[in-house]
Amino acid sequence: MIEIAFEWLSGCEGCEVSLLDALGPILRMIEGGEVRIVYAPLLLDIEDYDRADITITTGSIRTVADEERIKRARAKSENLVALGSCACFGGIQGLADLQALKGVGGDSPEMQLRATVEPVWKAVKVDSAIPGCPPPEKQLVQFIGNMLSPHPISKGKKVCDECKRMRSEEVGGKKIRSVRRDTAGIDAERCLLDQSVPCIGFATSSGCGALCPGLNYPCHGCMGFDDDIERQSNGIARAISALASILETDEVEDALSDPVGFFMKFSYPSFGLKERKGNGTQG
């Protein structure tokens, strides 16, 4: 029998909702006596567990208590899965690293903020990862069904490979002479970049089905920039370089006035090329 634990860290709980929506395979396996859930704060009134074959963790390491919980979970688990952009890359709350927040919160470990926000892999070994904000239900269902197969999409593919919009040229083949700040009146069938809307689907890992571009919204990279969650820095740098290269010089400063917020909205804590001072803020 496979014993599964669910560990929630700091986050918005969107991943938990998506996970509950995709629990069909686990419920069938529970009914068949193949699986037992040993720990799940939102589902079971169980305060602790001895061990688990698989622990699925969501959220990032934001508080002192988060760090303590993930280390305990790693010690008790044969396999640990990072679920969602927060667990994989640090998530949106990782942008708090831009401010000095050390010692904020209170005396309780649950309230005491760490000097920096961290993805799970910076504290413990991660065996499998499913990115996304939240992860697509199809990907979750397939992962749960196979238990240890979190990559249903071929590695190396990007969001652009899944996008149905028509592109006139590849990234780097044309210059963007003006930058749009909204999508009002945008042609839903043409590439957003072709219409001067900054979009980084060309650098973002696939797996989401190009959901945002399909809804007339540019990709902001929630699936990450490399199949390996520990190698995001190079992908982020490539994305910045590629987009900057197709912008007219006088548009670069305006279009990329907030490079952290645009390129690293979900992955700033994973960006190893940034300087961190002793208080955990960017230099």
C-alpha positions in Angstrom: 0.0 0.0 0.0 1.3 3.5 -0.9 1.1 6.0 1.9 0.7 9.6 0.9 1.1 12.8 2.9 0.2 16.4 1.8 2.3 19.2 3.4 1.1 22.8 2.9 3.6 25.6 3.3 3.0 29.4 2.7 0.9 30.1 -0.4 -2.5 31.1 -1.6 -4.0 27.6 -1.5 -4.8 27.6 -5.2 -2.6 24.5 -5.7 -4.6 22.7 -2.9 -7.9 23.5 -4.7 -6.5 22.2 -8.0 -5.1 19.1 -6.2 -8.5 18.4 -4.7 -10.1 18.7 -8.1 -7.7 16.1 -9.5 -8.0 13.6 -6.6 -10.2 11.2 -8.5 -7.4 8.6 -9.2 -6.3 8.7 -5.5 -9.9 8.2 -4.3 -10.3 5.2 -6.6 -6.9 3.8 -5.3 -8.1 4.4 -1.7 -11.3 2.4 -2.4 -9.2 -0.4 -3.9 -6.9 -0.5 -0.9 -3.9 0.6 -2.9 -3.4 4.0 -1.2 -3.7 5.5 2.3 -3.5 9.2 3.1 -1.6 9.5 6.3 -1.5 13.3 6.6 -3.5 16.1 5.0 -4.2 19.2 7.1 -7.2 20.3 5.0 -8.7 16.8 4.8 -7.9 14.9 7.9 -7.8 15.6 11.6 -4.4 14.1 12.1 -1.6 16.1 13.7 1.4 14.1 12.6 2.6 10.9 10.8 5.5 8.5 11.1 6.4 8.0 7.4 5.1 8.4 3.9 6.0 6.8 0.5 5.2 10.1 -1.2 4.8 13.6 0.3 3.3 16.3 -2.0 4.2 19.7 -0.8 2.7 23.1 -1.9 3.7 26.7 -1.1 7.2 28.2 -0.5 9.4 28.5 2.6 8.2 31.9 3.9 8.2 31.4 7.7 10.5 29.7 10.2 7.7 27.1 10.7 7.7 26.4 6.9 11.3 25.5 7.0 10.8 23.2 10.0 7.9 21.5 8.4 9.6 20.7 5.1 12.6 19.3 6.8 10.5 17.0 8.9 8.5 16.0 5.8 11.8 15.2 3.9 13.0 13.1 6.8 9.8 11.0 6.9 9.3 10.6 3.1 10.7 8.2 0.6 9.8 10.7 -2.2 9.1 14.4 -2.0 7.1 16.2 -4.7 7.2 20.0 -5.1 3.8 21.0 -6.5 3.1 24.5 -8.0 5.3 27.5 -8.8 5.7 28.5 -5.2 7.2 25.1 -4.2 9.2 24.9 -7.4 10.5 28.4 -7.8 9.5 30.5 -4.7 6.3 32.0 -6.2 4.9 35.5 -6.3 5.5 36.0 -2.6 9.2 35.7 -3.4 9.1 39.3 -4.6 9.1 40.2 -0.9 12.8 39.5 -1.0 13.1 43.0 -2.6 12.3 44.4 0.8 14.0 44.0 4.2 11.6 41.8 6.1 13.9 39.9 8.5 12.5 39.5 11.9 9.0 40.7 10.9 5.9 38.8 12.1 6.0 37.8 15.8 7.5 35.3 18.2 5.7 32.2 16.9 7.5 30.2 14.2 4.2 30.3 12.3 4.3 34.1 12.2 8.1 34.7 12.1 9.2 35.6 8.6 12.5 34.2 7.3 15.1 36.6 5.9 14.3 35.3 2.4 11.6 33.4 0.6 12.9 30.1 -0.8 11.6 27.3 -3.1 11.5 23.9 -1.5 14.6 22.6 -3.3 16.8 25.1 -1.6 16.1 23.5 1.8 15.7 19.8 1.0 16.1 17.3 -1.8 13.1 17.2 -4.2 12.5 14.0 -6.2 9.8 15.3 -8.6 8.3 18.7 -9.5 5.1 19.9 -11.1 5.2 23.7 -11.8 2.3 26.0 -12.6 0.2 28.6 -10.8 -1.7 26.4 -10.2 -0.5 23.3 -12.0 -2.9 22.3 -14.9 -5.5 19.7 -13.8 -4.6 17.4 -16.7 -1.0 17.3 -15.5 -2.0 16.7 -12.0 -4.4 13.8 -13.0 -1.7 12.1 -15.0 0.9 12.6 -12.2 -1.4 11.2 -9.5 -2.4 8.3 -11.8 1.3 7.4 -12.4 2.3 8.5 -8.9 5.9 9.4 -10.0 5.6 10.7 -13.5 5.2 14.5 -13.3 6.4 15.3 -16.8 3.8 14.3 -19.4 5.1 16.9 -21.8 8.4 16.3 -23.6 11.2 18.2 -22.0 12.6 21.2 -23.9 9.2 22.3 -25.3 8.0 25.8 -24.6 4.6 27.5 -24.2 4.9 28.8 -27.8 4.9 25.1 -29.0 1.4 24.7 -27.4 0.1 28.1 -28.5 -2.4 28.2 -31.4 -1.8 31.8 -32.3 -0.3 32.5 -35.7 3.3 33.8 -35.7 4.7 35.8 -38.6 8.3 35.3 -37.5 10.3 33.6 -34.7 11.5 35.6 -31.7 14.5 37.7 -32.8 13.3 38.0 -36.4 11.5 41.3 -36.1 11.7 44.5 -34.0 9.0 45.8 -31.7 8.8 49.5 -32.1 6.1 50.2 -29.6 5.0 48.3 -26.5 1.3 47.8 -25.5 0.3 47.9 -21.9 -3.1 46.4 -22.4 -4.8 43.8 -24.6 -7.9 45.7 -25.6 -8.6 45.2 -29.3 -5.9 42.5 -29.7 -6.4 40.0 -32.5 -7.1 36.7 -30.7 -5.5 34.7 -33.5 -2.2 36.5 -34.0 0.9 36.1 -31.8 0.9 38.6 -28.9 4.6 39.5 -29.6 3.7 40.3 -33.2 1.1 42.8 -31.8 3.7 44.4 -29.5 2.5 42.8 -26.3 5.5 41.5 -24.3 5.0 37.7 -23.8 7.6 35.2 -22.7 6.0 32.0 -23.9 9.0 31.5 -26.1 11.2 30.9 -23.0 8.7 29.3 -20.6 8.4 25.5 -20.2 5.4 23.9 -21.7 2.7 21.9 -19.9 0.0 24.5 -19.3 -1.6 24.3 -22.8 -0.8 27.9 -23.4 -3.7 28.8 -21.2 -2.9 32.6 -20.7 -2.2 33.3 -24.4 -5.4 31.4 -25.2 -7.3 33.8 -23.1 -5.6 36.9 -24.7 -3.2 37.4 -21.8 0.6 37.3 -22.2 2.7 34.5 -20.6 4.6 35.6 -17.5 6.5 32.3 -16.9 4.6 30.5 -14.1 5.8 27.1 -15.5 9.4 28.1 -15.2 12.3 28.5 -17.6 13.9 25.1 -17.5 12.8 21.5 -17.0 15.1 21.3 -14.0 13.7 23.5 -11.2 17.3 24.0 -9.9 18.5 25.6 -13.1 16.2 28.6 -13.6 18.8 31.3 -13.7 20.1 30.6 -17.2 16.6 30.4 -18.6 15.6 33.7 -17.0 18.7 35.4 -18.4 17.9 34.0 -21.9 14.4 35.3 -21.8 15.5 38.8 -20.8 18.2 38.8 -23.5 15.8 37.5 -26.2 13.0 40.0 -25.5 15.4 42.9 -25.2 17.0 42.0 -28.5 13.8 42.5 -30.5 12.8 45.8 -28.8 13.8 49.1 -30.4 16.5 50.8 -28.2 14.2 53.6 -27.0 11.5 51.1 -25.9 13.7 48.8 -23.8 13.8 51.0 -20.7 10.0 51.5 -20.7 9.1 47.9 -21.6 11.6 46.3 -19.1 11.2 49.0 -16.4 10.3 46.2 -14.0 12.3 43.1 -15.1 12.0 41.3 -11.8 8.2 41.7 -11.8 7.9 40.7 -15.4 10.4 37.9 -15.9 10.7 36.6 -12.4 7.2 37.1 -11.0 7.1 33.4 -10.0 10.8 32.6 -9.8 12.7 35.4 -8.2 13.9 33.3 -5.2 15.4 30.8 -7.7 17.4 33.4 -9.6 20.9 32.7 -8.5 22.5 35.6 -10.3 21.1 38.2 -8.0 23.0 39.6 -5.1 21.7 39.0 -1.6 22.9 41.0 1.3 22.9 39.7 4.9 19.3 40.9 5.4 18.0 38.9 2.5 17.3 41.9 0.2 18.5 42.5 -3.3 21.6 44.6 -3.7 
